[in-house]
Amino acid sequence: MQVGLLSGLLLFGLVPTPVSAVQATDQAVRESILLSPTSKHYELDAGATKRDSFKIVNDGTAKFSFTVYARPYSVNNEEYTPNFETDTKNGDAYKWVQFDQPSYQIDPGKTIEVAYTIRVPENAQPGGHYGVLFAETQPSGQVNGTAIIRKKRVGAILYTTVKGDVTLAGDYIGPDVPFWQFKRPLAASQRVKNNGNTDFSVKHGVVVSDFFGAVKYRSEKEQFVLPDTTRRLVNDWTNPSWIGLYRVELNTQFLDTNASSTHYVLMVPIWAYMVLGLLIGARVLYAVAQRKRK
């Protein structure tokens, strides 16, 4: 099953936005690579073979070459900082991928289908297995002393569940919405733990209203939680007013769980408390001085 056909991917520091190989003689040349979809989802039997592809789009003005390859995928913390280097127990799906060819050339405005085959080993353990499929631009021609050449890399996460003894289980750890907040963004998050042996999706959202009940911000997301991990699901509002009292409603849905909660946030910058403290201090000193005069 394929999920999330998008025009491009901003994947954990992989920047698909246009980046130019800037040359002193031609500032107009713009090299840009986009990949879709941003993720691939499969349910396969051990020993199965699956043919598939993803699209590479050149929406820049320069012709370029790119290579394709697969790497492991795991995460390091609750913020899901990606790890594309370390082999882990279930980060092995990249080993099952074979591309039809390792490199391509693409003209401006064109799209290329990159075909590959997944071959699941006969002894693959049931449950989730993960990897990432990368496409990376390559420098073209000679690089002189005035050129700045940067490789660009885009990728799609590979979610593969091997059928068999598969367990889907998770816990809702709870929300984290501090009442006292001093600076943007307005922080609101939730945590979900995966106790099973394959990934599952979490749909979560936030609705922020002001003191009078008017909705100021609304957001909904769908994210995946890998087995044996806890994920912090961020619902921050990046641009609230500097001062305000807000009602924050969180909701989360995954597996058989449907959780919701309501919180209140007082957004006041720290300097306002400092000013208030100075005013109170000045008032106290004035009162003491008046008593001494009596």
N, C-alpha and C positions, 0 to 999 in steps of 0.2 A: 504494500500500500504506500503510495506517495503522498506526502503531506507538505503543504506550504509552498506552492509554486509562486515564486516571487521574481522580481526583476533583478535582484542582486542580493548580496549577503554581506552584512557587517558582523563577522563571526569572531568574537573574542580577540580583538586586536588585528584581525585580518581585514584590510581596508579595501573594499571594492570601489570606492569613490575614485574619480579620475585622478591619475598622477602622471605627470608629464616627464619624459626624458628631455630635460631642458637643454637646448643647445644655443650657443651664442648667435648662430646664424638663422635659427628658426624657432621663435617663441610660440608659433601657432600650433605646432605638432603636439597632439594630446593623446596619450596612451591610456586606455581604460578597458578593464576586463570585468565582466559581470558573469555570475553563475546562477543558474536556477535548475531545480528547486534548492532550497537551503537545507533540506534534509531528505533522507531516504529511509523508509520504514518497510521492513520485511518480516514475514513469518514463514520460516522454511523448515523442512525436515532435515535431519542429519543426512549427509550424502547428497543433498539436492544441488541442482545447478540452476542459476537464475541469470538471464540476460536482461540488461537494462542500459540506460544512458542518462546523461544530464546535458544541459545546454550551456555553451559558452557564447557570450555576446560581446562583440567589439563595438562599443558605442562611442569610441574616440575617433580621432582623425588619422591615426597612424596604423599601418600594418605591423603586426608583431607575431612572434613565435611564442608558444607556450608549451610547457611539459605538464603531464598529469601523473599523479602517484597517490598512494594511500599511506596513511600513518595511523598509529594507535590513538585512541581517544579515551581519556579519563578526566576526572576533576579532582582538585586538591583540597577544597574547603566548601563551606556552606554557600559561599558566593559563587561557586562553580567556576573558579579559575581553571581554564582548560590546560590539559597536559597532553601534548602531541608527541612526546618523546619516549615516555616510560611505558614499557610493556607491563600490563596488568593482567590479572586472571581473566577478566571478561572484556578487556580492551584489545582483543585479538582478531576482530572481524576484518581488519585491513589486510591480514595475511591471506584472506580468501578471495581477494579482488585481483583480477587480471585485466588490464586494459588492452584493447585491440591494437593500439599503437601508443608509443610513449610521448610523442610530440606532434604538434600541429602548427600551421600558419593560418592566420585569419586576417582578412581585409576589413577596413573600416565599414561599419554598418552591417556586417555579416554575422550570422549565427552558425555555430557548428555543433552537431550532436557528437558527444564523446561516448562511445560505446564501451561497455565492460561486462565481464562475467564474474559472478560470485559462485564459488565452488565450496560448499560447506563440507568439512571433513566428516567421514563416517562416524568418528568417535567424538564429535562435538557434543559438549554437555548441554542439556536443555536449559533454557533461560536466555537472558540478554547477552549479546556480544556487540561490541562497539568499535567504530573506527571513524576516520574522516577522509574524504576524497578531496584532493587538492588539484588546482590548476595554477600554474605559476608562470608569469611572463619571463622571457629570456632576453638579454641584451642583444641588439642587432648591430652588425657592422663593427667598425673600429671605434673605440672610445678615445677621444682626444682629451687634452688636459683641461679643457673648459667645460666638458660635459658632466652632468650629474645623472647617473643611470641607477635606477632603483627597480628591483624586481618587485612585482606585485603578486600577491597570493590570495586566492579566494577558495572557499571550500564548503562542503556540505557534510553534515554529520550523518553517519551510517548507523542506524538502529536496526539490529537484526535479532529476532527472537527465534531460537531453535525450539521446535515443538517437542513436546514430551511432558515431563514432570515440571510444569511451569507454575510458579506461585506468584499471585498478585496480592500484595498486602502492604498497607501503609498506615501511618499514624499522623494525625494532625497535632503538631506540637503546640501551636498556638500563635496568637498575634503579638506584635511588639510595636506599640504606638505610644511613645512618651507624651505625657500631658504637657510638660514644660519643654518648649523647643525655642531655640534662640536664633536660628539662622536657617535660610533656605538650604535644601528643599524641606518641605514638610515630610518627615520620615514616617512611613507606615509599611510594615512588612509582616510576613507570616512564614512559618516554618513547617515543612512537611518531611516526614521520614519514610523511606522505602524499606520495608522489611522483607520484601520478596526477592525473587531471583531474576526479574526482568523489569524493564522500565514501565512507567505509566504516565499519562498526561494529567496535568492539573490545570483546571480553569479557575482563575482567580481575578478579582476586581476590587475597585475602590470607588466610593462616591463620597465627595467632600462637599459639605454645605456650610454656609455661613451662619451667623447667629440668628438670622431671620428665616432660615430654611431654604434659601436660594442655592441651587446646585452650582458650585464653582469649578468642579473638576470631576471627571469620570474616566475611568480606564478599565479595560478588560484585556487579559492576556491568557495565553495557553503555553505552558512550559512542561518539560519532561523531567522526571526524577529518576535517576539511575539506581539500580539495586545497591543496597548496603550504603546508602548515602542519605544525608539530610540536606535539603535545599532551602535556602532563604529566598522567599519570593518577594521581590521588592515592588511596592505600590506607591513609591514616592511621588509627590506633587512638586515639580521643579520650580514653579513660579507663583507661590502664594503671596499675598500682601505681607509686608513686613510686620504689621501688627494686626491681630485678629483672633477671634475665638471660633474654632471650627468643629463641626461634627463629622467624624470619619466613620464610614460604614464599610466593613470588609466582608467579602464573601469568598468561599473556597469550595470547589467541587472536584472530587477525585474518587474513583472506585465507588464504594457505597457511602462515602462521607460527604456531607453537605453542611458546612460550618459557616456561621455568620456572627459578627460582633460589631458593637458600636462603641466608639471612643470619642473623647473630646481633647482637643489640642489648643493650648494657648500659645500663640506665636508672638513673641515679643523679643526684640533684639537685646543683647546683653547690655548695650550702652543705655537703654531705657531704664533698666534696673539700677545701673550705676548713677544715672541722673536722679532717679527717685531716692537712692540711698544718700546722695549728697544733699538733696533737699530736706530729707528727714534729719540728717545730721546737723544741717544748718539750723533747722527749727529747734532741735534739742539744745544746741549751743546757745541760741537766742533765749530760750526759756531759762536756762541755767544762769545766763548773764542777768536777766531781769530779776531773778530771785536774789542774786547777790546784791543788787542795787537796793533792794528792800531791806 
